[in-house]
C-alpha cells in the first residue's frame, strides 16, 4: 500500500508541517486561522441535505418519480432493500447523487414501470417516499445541480464571540473559494477502503480487491464487524464467514456466496454488486489521486484561483456550473484573458481524475500532475480494467475550487452543557463535499 506525504498547515504560524499518514490524500488546510473545533453528526438531524435539481415532473411516463427522505441510510443499501421489497431489479431504480449516510437527506429517485399503489406499500424504517410525478426520463447524475446543507457543529469549547470571530475570518480567507477536495465519504468514514479496492482493480489484482472489500478490518469499525472480517481475512473461509457476518454486511455476504459457488471468479463476485457500486471503487481511487495532486499544487505555491501557462480550465455552463466537457489549454497568449474570466467566476482551473486517456496539463501544473502519477506508480492503462471493462474510465478533469458563502449562527449547545454550537447553511455545486468546507472551519 502506498503511503503519501501529508502536508498540514500549523494553525498558529501558517507554516507547512509534513506528516506521513494521510488516508484520503488531503494534504493541507487552505485557511490559516485556527478552527472552532467541535463535532458533527452528534445527532443524525445535525446534518441535513437537500438536492438542487432542475427536473420538472409530469403525470405521464414510464418512470415513477418519488421524493426520498432518509435518516441514516446509505443509498446503495437502501436501493438494494427497496428492490428486494418491490421484487424488481436494482437497475430499474435511478438517482442523481450519493448523499451522506449519517444525515437526513432528501432527493429524487426514479423507478421504471412502478405504480403509485406499489410504492405506497413500501415500509422501511426511517425512510419516507412521496410521489412527485412521472417521467419518460429516469433520474440520473445530469439532473443534479447541487445540494443545500444545514449542518450543526456541537460541543465547541469557544465562547460565542470567539466563535464568530474565527468563522468570519475563515470565511474571508475562503471568499474566493475552498479547495475542491473529495471528502471522507468518498472513501469510507469508519472503513476507508473504497479507494484501496479501486487501486487493486486498476493494478489487475482482482483477488486482492475482493478480499480487501470483503474482509480487511479497520480499527474504527464496530467490534462485531472487525472480528468477523479478521476471521475471514486470516482464514479465507467464506462458508464460515457467511455464518458469522451480520446481515448488515449484505454486500460482502453476496460476494462470498458467489465465491463459494464460483471459486476464484473474483470479477463475478464484484458483478453481484450494483453497477453504481462497482464503479465507485475506481472513482474513489481517482479521487484519492486528485486530492494528492491538488494538495501538491497548493504546497508548491500555485494558486487555486489563478491559471498558469499549461493549465487546463473549464467554463461555466448555462446553469452557472463548471462544465468540464468544455476545456481549454492555457497558453502565454490567452493567459490574461483566462484569468480575467476566472476572476469573474466564468472559468475554473481543473486537475485530472486520471484514467486510460487522461488529458494532462503542461508547464508547472503538468509537472505536478505527472510527478504524482510517477510517485504513486499509477498504471493509466489499468483503468481499462480488462476483466471488468464495464467499469473502465478514460478519465476527465475536475474544477479545483468550491465557491461557497456560508451563513452561520452561534448558540449555546442544548446537548453539551457549557458548550456552544454553530449552525452553518450553504449550497454547493454537484460533486462538492460539505465535509471539505467544514474541515476548514473546524480544523480537527
KETI-842646 format. One line per 2 residues: number of its first residue (from 1); their letters; for each residue x, y, z of C-alpha. Coordinates in nm, 2 decimals. Layout:
NUM = a = X Y Z  ...
END
This chain:
1 = xx = 0.00 0.00 0.00  0.13 0.35 -0.10
3 = xx = 0.17 0.60 0.18  0.17 0.96 0.06
5 = xx = 0.32 1.26 0.23  0.07 1.47 0.40
7 = xx = 0.11 1.85 0.45  -0.07 2.02 0.73
9 = xx = -0.08 2.39 0.80  0.02 2.49 1.15
11 = xx = -0.28 2.69 1.29  -0.06 2.94 1.47
13 = xx = 0.21 3.02 1.22  0.07 2.91 0.88
15 = xx = 0.38 2.70 0.83  0.37 2.37 0.64
17 = xx = 0.42 2.07 0.85  0.50 1.73 0.69
19 = xx = 0.34 1.41 0.83  0.35 1.06 0.68
21 = xx = 0.00 0.93 0.72  -0.29 1.05 0.50
23 = xx = -0.56 0.81 0.42  -0.76 1.03 0.18
25 = xx = -0.49 1.22 0.00  -0.59 1.55 0.15
27 = xx = -0.26 1.72 0.24  -0.34 2.05 0.40
29 = xx = -0.58 2.31 0.53  -0.61 2.61 0.30
31 = xx = -0.71 2.87 0.55  -0.46 2.96 0.82
33 = xx = -0.70 3.08 1.10  -0.74 2.83 1.39
35 = xx = -1.06 2.64 1.37  -1.36 2.63 1.60
37 = xx = -1.32 2.25 1.68  -1.64 2.07 1.77
39 = xx = -1.80 1.76 1.64  -2.05 1.70 1.36
41 = xx = -2.33 1.44 1.34  -2.37 1.41 1.71
43 = xx = -2.73 1.36 1.61  -2.84 1.24 1.27
45 = xx = -3.06 1.55 1.25  -2.74 1.77 1.28
47 = xx = -2.66 1.71 0.91  -2.94 1.80 0.67
49 = xx = -2.90 1.77 0.29  -3.14 1.87 0.02
51 = xx = -3.09 1.82 -0.35  -3.09 2.11 -0.60
53 = xx = -3.23 1.99 -0.94  -3.39 2.14 -1.25
55 = xx = -3.63 1.84 -1.30  -4.00 1.92 -1.36
57 = xx = -4.22 1.61 -1.35  -4.54 1.54 -1.53
59 = xx = -4.83 1.30 -1.48  -4.72 1.07 -1.76
61 = xx = -4.43 0.84 -1.84  -4.28 0.50 -1.77
63 = xx = -4.08 0.62 -1.47  -4.24 0.68 -1.14
65 = xx = -4.06 0.98 -0.97  -4.05 0.99 -0.59
67 = xx = -3.90 1.22 -0.34  -3.69 1.02 -0.10
69 = xx = -3.62 1.14 0.25  -3.39 0.90 0.45
71 = xx = -3.24 0.91 0.80  -2.90 0.74 0.85
73 = xx = -2.92 0.53 0.53  -2.65 0.46 0.27
75 = xx = -2.81 0.49 -0.08  -2.68 0.16 -0.22
77 = xx = -2.81 -0.04 0.08  -3.14 0.14 0.06
79 = xx = -3.17 0.07 -0.31  -3.09 -0.30 -0.25
81 = xx = -3.36 -0.33 0.02  -3.61 -0.13 -0.19
83 = xx = -3.55 -0.36 -0.49  -3.60 -0.67 -0.27
85 = xx = -3.93 -0.53 -0.12  -4.06 -0.44 -0.47
87 = xx = -3.92 -0.76 -0.62  -3.76 -0.57 -0.90
89 = xx = -3.40 -0.53 -1.04  -3.19 -0.26 -0.88
91 = xx = -3.12 -0.15 -1.24  -3.48 -0.01 -1.25
93 = xx = -3.40 0.24 -0.98  -3.22 0.56 -1.06
95 = xx = -3.09 0.85 -0.86  -2.87 1.16 -0.92
97 = xx = -2.62 1.17 -0.64  -2.48 0.97 -0.35
99 = xx = -2.57 1.16 -0.03  -2.42 1.13 0.32
101 = xx = -2.52 0.83 0.52  -2.54 0.97 0.87
103 = xx = -2.77 1.25 0.78  -3.12 1.35 0.69
105 = xx = -3.12 1.37 0.31  -3.38 1.44 0.05
107 = xx = -3.35 1.36 -0.31  -3.55 1.24 -0.61
109 = xx = -3.54 0.88 -0.74  -3.70 0.71 -1.04
111 = xx = -3.84 0.36 -1.07  -3.92 0.20 -1.40
113 = xx = -4.27 0.07 -1.45  -4.39 0.10 -1.10
115 = xx = -4.74 0.22 -0.99  -4.81 0.47 -0.71
117 = xx = -5.00 0.19 -0.53  -4.70 -0.03 -0.53
119 = xx = -4.48 0.24 -0.39  -4.73 0.32 -0.12
121 = xx = -4.69 -0.04 0.02  -4.32 0.01 0.09
123 = xx = -4.24 0.03 0.46  -3.88 0.09 0.56
125 = xx = -3.76 0.23 0.89  -3.65 0.60 0.87
127 = xx = -3.75 0.62 0.51  -4.02 0.84 0.36
129 = xx = -4.12 0.82 -0.01  -4.36 1.07 -0.17
131 = xx = -4.48 1.05 -0.53  -4.35 1.35 -0.72
133 = xx = -4.50 1.26 -1.06  -4.40 1.06 -1.36
135 = xx = -4.15 1.10 -1.65  -4.02 0.94 -1.96
137 = xx = -3.67 1.00 -1.84  -3.50 0.84 -1.54
139 = xx = -3.33 1.04 -1.26  -2.96 1.04 -1.33
141 = xx = -2.64 1.23 -1.25  -2.70 1.50 -1.51
143 = xx = -3.01 1.61 -1.32  -2.81 1.71 -1.01
145 = xx = -2.71 2.08 -0.99  -2.60 2.09 -0.63
147 = xx = -2.70 2.04 -0.27  -2.82 2.26 0.01
149 = xx = -2.68 2.19 0.36  -2.78 2.28 0.71
151 = xx = -2.52 2.15 0.95  -2.49 2.18 1.33
153 = xx = -2.14 2.17 1.48  -2.16 2.09 1.85
155 = xx = -1.95 2.06 2.16  -1.74 2.37 2.08
157 = xx = -1.52 2.49 2.37  -1.51 2.86 2.25
159 = xx = -1.74 3.13 2.36  -1.98 3.29 2.12
161 = xx = -1.77 3.59 2.04  -1.46 3.39 1.97
163 = xx = -1.67 3.15 1.75  -1.80 3.44 1.54
165 = xx = -1.45 3.59 1.50  -1.30 3.27 1.38
167 = xx = -1.59 3.20 1.15  -1.58 3.54 0.99
169 = xx = -1.20 3.53 0.95  -1.20 3.19 0.78
171 = xx = -1.49 3.30 0.56  -1.28 3.59 0.45
173 = xx = -0.99 3.36 0.37  -1.22 3.14 0.16
175 = xx = -1.41 3.42 -0.01  -1.28 3.32 -0.35
177 = xx = -1.35 2.95 -0.29  -1.23 2.65 -0.10
179 = xx = -1.02 2.37 -0.24  -1.25 2.11 -0.40
181 = xx = -1.11 1.81 -0.22  -1.31 1.49 -0.22
183 = xx = -1.45 1.43 0.13  -1.41 1.13 0.36
185 = xx = -1.75 0.99 0.24  -1.59 0.91 -0.09
187 = xx = -1.35 0.66 0.08  -1.55 0.54 0.38
189 = xx = -1.60 0.71 0.71  -1.51 0.43 0.96
191 = xx = -1.37 0.19 0.70  -1.17 0.39 0.44
193 = xx = -1.13 0.10 0.19  -1.31 0.21 -0.13
195 = xx = -1.01 0.36 -0.30  -0.78 0.08 -0.18
197 = xx = -1.01 -0.17 -0.36  -1.01 0.06 -0.66
199 = xx = -0.63 0.07 -0.67  -0.62 -0.32 -0.66
201 = xx = -0.87 -0.33 -0.95  -0.65 -0.09 -1.16
203 = xx = -0.34 -0.30 -1.09  -0.53 -0.61 -1.21
205 = xx = -0.53 -0.78 -0.88  -0.90 -0.87 -0.85
207 = xx = -0.84 -1.13 -0.58  -0.68 -0.87 -0.36
209 = xx = -0.95 -0.62 -0.44  -1.23 -0.86 -0.35
211 = xx = -1.07 -0.98 -0.02  -0.99 -0.63 0.08
213 = xx = -1.36 -0.53 0.04  -1.50 -0.84 0.20
215 = xx = -1.26 -0.89 0.49  -1.00 -0.63 0.55
217 = xx = -1.07 -0.50 0.91  -1.02 -0.14 1.01
219 = xx = -0.97 -0.01 1.37  -1.27 0.23 1.38
221 = xx = -1.53 -0.03 1.28  -1.76 -0.18 1.54
223 = xx = -1.61 -0.48 1.71  -1.87 -0.72 1.57
225 = xx = -1.77 -0.63 1.21  -1.40 -0.61 1.28
227 = xx = -1.38 -0.95 1.44  -1.56 -1.14 1.17
229 = xx = -1.37 -0.96 0.90  -1.04 -1.06 1.07
231 = xx = -1.15 -1.42 1.08  -1.22 -1.43 0.70
233 = xx = -0.91 -1.22 0.63  -0.69 -1.47 0.81
235 = xx = -0.86 -1.79 0.72  -1.02 -1.73 0.38
237 = xx = -1.31 -1.94 0.49  -1.61 -1.79 0.31
239 = xx = -1.86 -2.06 0.42  -1.80 -1.99 0.79
241 = xx = -1.78 -1.62 0.71  -2.14 -1.62 0.58
243 = xx = -2.25 -1.78 0.91  -2.07 -1.52 1.12
245 = xx = -2.12 -1.20 0.92  -2.40 -0.97 1.05
247 = xx = -2.68 -0.93 0.80  -2.59 -0.56 0.77
249 = xx = -2.28 -0.66 0.57  -2.51 -0.78 0.29
251 = xx = -2.28 -0.68 0.00  -1.99 -0.88 0.15
253 = xx = -2.21 -1.18 0.21  -2.34 -1.17 -0.15
255 = xx = -1.98 -1.17 -0.28  -1.88 -1.46 -0.05
257 = xx = -2.18 -1.66 -0.17  -2.07 -1.61 -0.53
259 = xx = -1.71 -1.72 -0.45  -1.84 -2.03 -0.28
261 = xx = -2.04 -2.12 -0.59  -1.77 -2.00 -0.83
263 = xx = -1.42 -2.02 -0.67  -1.17 -1.77 -0.80
265 = xx = -1.43 -1.58 -1.01  -1.34 -1.25 -0.84
267 = xx = -1.48 -1.04 -1.13  -1.81 -1.22 -1.10
269 = xx = -1.80 -1.16 -0.72  -1.79 -0.78 -0.80
271 = xx = -2.07 -0.81 -1.05  -2.32 -0.92 -0.78
273 = xx = -2.29 -0.56 -0.67  -2.49 -0.28 -0.84
275 = xx = -2.32 -0.12 -1.14  -2.30 0.21 -0.95
277 = xx = -2.12 0.05 -0.65  -1.88 -0.13 -0.89
279 = xx = -1.78 0.20 -1.05  -1.74 0.37 -0.71
281 = xx = -1.42 0.18 -0.64  -1.25 0.31 -0.94
283 = xx = -1.39 0.66 -0.88  -1.26 0.66 -0.52
285 = xx = -0.91 0.57 -0.64  -0.93 0.86 -0.89
287 = xx = -1.05 1.09 -0.61  -0.75 0.99 -0.39
289 = xx = -0.51 1.08 -0.66  -0.69 1.40 -0.73
291 = xx = -0.67 1.50 -0.37  -0.29 1.45 -0.37
293 = xx = -0.24 1.65 -0.69  -0.45 1.94 -0.55
295 = xx = -0.26 1.92 -0.22  0.07 1.92 -0.41
297 = xx = -0.03 2.22 -0.62  -0.10 2.43 -0.31
299 = xx = 0.21 2.31 -0.14  0.42 2.42 -0.44
301 = xx = 0.27 2.77 -0.41  0.05 2.76 -0.71
303 = xx = -0.28 2.95 -0.66  -0.61 2.76 -0.70
305 = xx = -0.77 3.09 -0.80  -0.53 3.17 -1.09
307 = xx = -0.43 2.99 -1.41  -0.07 2.94 -1.52
309 = xx = 0.08 2.87 -1.86  0.00 2.50 -1.92
311 = xx = -0.31 2.48 -1.70  -0.64 2.34 -1.83
313 = xx = -0.95 2.53 -1.75  -1.33 2.47 -1.79
315 = xx = -1.61 2.72 -1.83  -1.94 2.80 -1.67
317 = xx = -2.25 2.65 -1.84  -2.60 2.79 -1.87
319 = xx = -2.69 2.67 -1.53  -2.39 2.86 -1.38
321 = xx = -2.20 2.54 -1.30  -1.85 2.44 -1.41
323 = xx = -1.87 2.24 -1.73  -1.57 2.00 -1.75
325 = xx = -1.68 1.90 -2.10  -1.57 2.24 -2.22
327 = xx = -1.19 2.25 -2.17  -0.92 2.49 -2.29
329 = xx = -0.54 2.48 -2.25  -0.39 2.79 -2.11
331 = xx = -0.11 2.95 -2.31  0.10 3.26 -2.28
333 = xx = -0.12 3.42 -2.54  -0.46 3.36 -2.37
335 = xx = -0.33 3.37 -2.00  -0.45 3.72 -1.92
337 = xx = -0.79 3.66 -2.08  -0.84 3.33 -1.90
339 = xx = -0.75 3.48 -1.56  -1.00 3.76 -1.62
341 = xx = -1.27 3.50 -1.67  -1.16 3.32 -1.36
343 = xx = -1.19 3.64 -1.15  -1.54 3.69 -1.29
345 = xx = -1.64 3.34 -1.19  -1.68 3.23 -1.55
347 = xx = -1.38 2.99 -1.58  -1.22 2.74 -1.34
349 = xx = -0.88 2.58 -1.32  -0.90 2.20 -1.33
351 = xx = -0.70 1.90 -1.22  -0.72 1.54 -1.35
353 = xx = -0.94 1.25 -1.24  -0.69 1.01 -1.41
355 = xx = -0.79 0.73 -1.65  -0.66 0.55 -1.95
357 = xx = -0.69 0.86 -2.17  -0.62 1.14 -1.93
359 = xx = -0.56 1.49 -2.06  -0.27 1.63 -1.86
361 = xx = -0.17 1.99 -1.81  0.16 2.12 -1.92
363 = xx = 0.42 2.36 -1.76  0.44 2.38 -1.38
365 = xx = 0.09 2.24 -1.33  0.16 1.95 -1.56
367 = xx = 0.49 1.87 -1.38  0.29 1.84 -1.05
369 = xx = 0.03 1.61 -1.21  0.29 1.38 -1.38
371 = xx = 0.50 1.39 -1.07  0.22 1.25 -0.85
373 = xx = 0.14 0.98 -1.11  0.51 0.88 -1.12
375 = xx = 0.54 0.89 -0.74  0.24 0.67 -0.69
377 = xx = 0.33 0.44 -0.98  -0.01 0.47 -1.13
379 = xx = -0.08 0.25 -1.43  -0.31 0.45 -1.65
381 = xx = -0.38 0.16 -1.88  -0.51 -0.03 -1.58
383 = xx = -0.81 0.20 -1.58  -0.94 -0.01 -1.88
385 = xx = -0.98 -0.30 -1.62  -0.97 -0.58 -1.88
387 = xx = -1.15 -0.82 -1.65  -1.44 -0.57 -1.59
389 = xx = -1.44 -0.34 -1.89  -1.78 -0.21 -1.80
391 = xx = -1.63 0.00 -1.52  -1.34 0.13 -1.73
393 = xx = -1.27 0.50 -1.71  -1.10 0.72 -1.97
395 = xx = -1.06 1.00 -1.71  -1.18 1.36 -1.70
397 = xx = -1.09 1.69 -1.54  -1.25 1.84 -1.23
399 = xx = -1.26 2.20 -1.11  -1.02 2.26 -0.82
401 = xx = -1.23 2.52 -0.62  -1.57 2.52 -0.45
403 = xx = -1.74 2.86 -0.45  -1.91 2.88 -0.10
405 = xx = -2.07 3.15 0.10  -2.18 3.00 0.44
407 = xx = -2.43 3.17 0.66  -2.39 3.09 1.03
409 = xx = -2.54 3.14 1.37  -2.38 3.08 1.71
411 = xx = -2.59 2.95 2.01  -2.55 2.76 2.33
413 = xx = -2.54 2.39 2.28  -2.85 2.23 2.44
415 = xx = -2.70 1.89 2.44  -2.35 1.96 2.57
417 = xx = -2.36 2.17 2.89  -2.14 2.48 2.89
419 = xx = -2.05 2.44 2.52  -2.16 2.64 2.22
421 = xx = -2.28 2.52 1.88  -2.26 2.67 1.53
423 = xx = -2.53 2.62 1.26  -2.39 2.66 0.91
425 = xx = -2.61 2.68 0.60  -2.47 2.68 0.24
427 = xx = -2.52 2.54 -0.11  -2.25 2.36 -0.31
429 = xx = -2.22 2.26 -0.67  -2.27 1.90 -0.76
431 = xx = -1.98 1.67 -0.67  -1.86 1.90 -0.39
433 = xx = -1.84 1.78 -0.03  -1.97 1.97 0.27
435 = xx = -1.71 1.80 0.49  -1.44 1.96 0.28
437 = xx = -1.58 2.30 0.37  -1.63 2.20 0.74
439 = xx = -1.27 2.09 0.79  -1.16 2.44 0.71
441 = xx = -1.38 2.58 0.97  -1.33 2.31 1.23
443 = xx = -0.96 2.22 1.18  -0.99 1.88 1.36
END
